[in-house]
Amino acid sequence: EGKLVESGGAPVQAGGSLRLSCAASGLTFDDYAYGWFRQTPGKEREGVAWITPSNGITTYGNSVKGRFTISSDISKNTVYLQMNNLTPADTAVYYCAAVWALTANQARGLSYDKYDYWGQGTQVRVSS
């Protein structure tokens, strides 16, 4: 059974940076596309970034384009989200998700319930 574990969330001041990690286990890492999502209370879950580790193709949500970078390390079965120039609007619980045999662009258009695995989330809190 596959498992995703996020880490790296923390309090940070506006303008700062964080790097989130998503460690995958129990699955063939590069058979999946991965996405980072975020959610705040009372709001819909928002897709942030997606990657296909097998070819490195990435795609981003409009609200983070140019500030966030998704990457992966196949040797470590880990997906990263580098977040720069953070603002209070980036405050959320960040989740990692994986879906089998899709590209990053296909995963971007996928409804949340179609993903195969979700992590437990990691809290990012940006203060002004």
DRENDO-1510 file (C-alpha; in Angstrom, 1 decimal, always signed):
<recs>
REC; n; res; u; v; w
REC; 1; GLU; +0.0; +0.0; +0.0 .
REC; 2; GLY; +1.4; +3.4; -1.0 .
REC; 3; LYS; +2.0; +6.2; +1.5 .
REC; 4; LEU; +2.9; +9.8; +1.2 .
REC; 5; VAL; +4.4; +11.8; +4.0 .
REC; 6; GLU; +4.8; +15.6; +3.8 .
REC; 7; SER; +7.2; +17.6; +5.9 .
REC; 8; GLY; +8.7; +21.1; +6.0 .
REC; 9; GLY; +5.8; +23.2; +6.9 .
REC; 10; ALA; +6.5; +26.0; +9.4 .
REC; 11; PRO; +5.8; +29.5; +10.4 .
REC; 12; VAL; +7.6; +32.0; +8.2 .
REC; 13; GLN; +7.5; +35.8; +7.6 .
REC; 14; ALA; +6.2; +37.3; +4.5 .
REC; 15; GLY; +8.9; +37.4; +1.8 .
REC; 16; GLY; +10.5; +34.3; +3.2 .
REC; 17; SER; +11.0; +30.8; +1.7 .
REC; 18; LEU; +10.2; +27.2; +2.6 .
REC; 19; ARG; +10.8; +23.9; +1.0 .
REC; 20; LEU; +8.2; +21.2; +1.5 .
REC; 21; SER; +9.0; +17.5; +1.0 .
REC; 22; CYS; +6.7; +14.6; +0.1 .
REC; 23; ALA; +8.3; +11.2; +0.7 .
REC; 24; ALA; +6.6; +8.3; -1.1 .
REC; 25; SER; +6.8; +4.7; -0.1 .
REC; 26; GLY; +5.1; +1.4; -1.0 .
REC; 27; LEU; +4.7; +2.4; -4.7 .
REC; 28; THR; +6.8; +2.6; -7.9 .
REC; 29; PHE; +7.7; +6.3; -7.6 .
REC; 30; ASP; +8.1; +7.2; -11.2 .
REC; 31; ASP; +4.9; +5.4; -12.3 .
REC; 32; TYR; +2.9; +8.3; -10.8 .
REC; 33; ALA; +2.3; +12.0; -11.3 .
REC; 34; TYR; +2.4; +14.1; -8.2 .
REC; 35; GLY; +0.6; +17.2; -7.2 .
REC; 36; TRP; +0.8; +19.7; -4.4 .
REC; 37; PHE; -2.5; +21.1; -3.1 .
REC; 38; ARG; -3.4; +23.5; -0.3 .
REC; 39; GLN; -6.5; +24.2; +1.7 .
REC; 40; THR; -7.6; +26.7; +4.3 .
REC; 41; PRO; -10.7; +26.4; +6.5 .
REC; 42; GLY; -13.9; +27.2; +4.6 .
REC; 43; LYS; -12.2; +27.2; +1.2 .
REC; 44; GLU; -11.9; +24.7; -1.6 .
REC; 45; ARG; -8.7; +22.7; -2.0 .
REC; 46; GLU; -6.5; +24.5; -4.5 .
REC; 47; GLY; -4.1; +22.8; -6.8 .
REC; 48; VAL; -0.6; +24.4; -6.7 .
REC; 49; ALA; +1.8; +22.4; -8.8 .
REC; 50; TRP; +2.2; +19.1; -10.5 .
REC; 51; ILE; +5.1; +17.0; -11.8 .
REC; 52; THR; +5.8; +13.8; -13.8 .
REC; 53; PRO; +9.0; +12.5; -12.3 .
REC; 54; SER; +9.7; +10.1; -15.2 .
REC; 55; ASN; +10.2; +13.1; -17.5 .
REC; 56; GLY; +10.4; +16.1; -15.3 .
REC; 57; ILE; +7.5; +17.9; -16.9 .
REC; 58; THR; +5.8; +20.4; -14.5 .
REC; 59; THR; +2.8; +22.7; -14.4 .
REC; 60; TYR; +1.6; +25.3; -12.0 .
REC; 61; GLY; -1.4; +27.0; -10.7 .
REC; 62; ASN; -1.7; +30.7; -11.6 .
REC; 63; SER; -1.5; +31.9; -8.1 .
REC; 64; VAL; +2.0; +30.5; -7.5 .
REC; 65; LYS; +3.6; +30.6; -11.0 .
REC; 66; GLY; +7.0; +32.2; -10.8 .
REC; 67; ARG; +7.3; +31.9; -7.0 .
REC; 68; PHE; +6.9; +28.1; -6.4 .
REC; 69; THR; +9.0; +25.3; -8.0 .
REC; 70; ILE; +8.1; +21.6; -7.9 .
REC; 71; SER; +10.8; +19.1; -8.4 .
REC; 72; SER; +11.5; +15.4; -7.7 .
REC; 73; ASP; +14.4; +13.1; -6.8 .
REC; 74; ILE; +13.7; +9.6; -8.1 .
REC; 75; SER; +16.6; +8.2; -6.1 .
REC; 76; LYS; +14.9; +9.4; -2.9 .
REC; 77; ASN; +11.3; +8.8; -3.9 .
REC; 78; THR; +10.6; +12.4; -2.9 .
REC; 79; VAL; +8.8; +15.3; -4.4 .
REC; 80; TYR; +9.6; +18.9; -3.3 .
REC; 81; LEU; +7.9; +22.2; -3.4 .
REC; 82; GLN; +10.2; +25.2; -3.1 .
REC; 83; MET; +8.2; +28.2; -2.1 .
REC; 84; ASN; +9.7; +31.7; -2.4 .
REC; 85; ASN; +8.4; +35.2; -1.8 .
REC; 86; LEU; +5.7; +33.9; +0.5 .
REC; 87; THR; +2.7; +36.0; +1.4 .
REC; 88; PRO; +0.0; +35.6; +4.0 .
REC; 89; ALA; -2.3; +34.4; +1.2 .
REC; 90; ASP; -0.1; +31.3; +1.0 .
REC; 91; THR; -1.0; +30.2; +4.5 .
REC; 92; ALA; -2.7; +26.8; +4.3 .
REC; 93; VAL; -2.3; +23.1; +5.0 .
REC; 94; TYR; -0.3; +21.7; +2.0 .
REC; 95; TYR; -1.0; +18.2; +0.8 .
REC; 96; CYS; +0.8; +16.0; -1.6 .
REC; 97; ALA; -1.1; +13.6; -3.8 .
REC; 98; ALA; -0.2; +10.9; -6.3 .
REC; 99; VAL; -2.0; +9.4; -9.3 .
REC; 100; TRP; -0.9; +6.4; -11.4 .
REC; 101; ALA; +0.0; +6.6; -15.0 .
REC; 102; LEU; -0.9; +10.2; -15.8 .
REC; 103; THR; +1.2; +13.2; -16.9 .
REC; 104; ALA; +1.4; +16.4; -14.8 .
REC; 105; ASN; -1.0; +18.1; -17.2 .
REC; 106; GLN; -3.5; +15.3; -17.0 .
REC; 107; ALA; -3.2; +15.2; -13.2 .
REC; 108; ARG; -3.9; +19.0; -13.1 .
REC; 109; GLY; -7.3; +18.5; -14.6 .
REC; 110; LEU; -8.2; +15.5; -12.4 .
REC; 111; SER; -10.8; +15.7; -9.7 .
REC; 112; TYR; -9.5; +15.2; -6.2 .
REC; 113; ASP; -11.3; +11.9; -5.6 .
REC; 114; LYS; -9.4; +10.3; -8.6 .
REC; 115; TYR; -6.0; +10.6; -6.9 .
REC; 116; ASP; -4.7; +7.3; -5.6 .
REC; 117; TYR; -2.8; +8.5; -2.5 .
REC; 118; TRP; -2.8; +11.6; -0.3 .
REC; 119; GLY; -0.5; +12.6; +2.5 .
REC; 120; GLN; -1.6; +13.9; +5.9 .
REC; 121; GLY; -0.7; +17.5; +5.2 .
REC; 122; THR; +1.8; +20.0; +6.6 .
REC; 123; GLN; +0.9; +23.5; +7.9 .
REC; 124; VAL; +2.4; +26.6; +6.4 .
REC; 125; ARG; +1.8; +29.9; +8.2 .
REC; 126; VAL; +3.0; +33.1; +6.7 .
REC; 127; SER; +2.9; +36.2; +8.9 .
REC; 128; SER; +3.0; +39.8; +7.7 .
</recs>
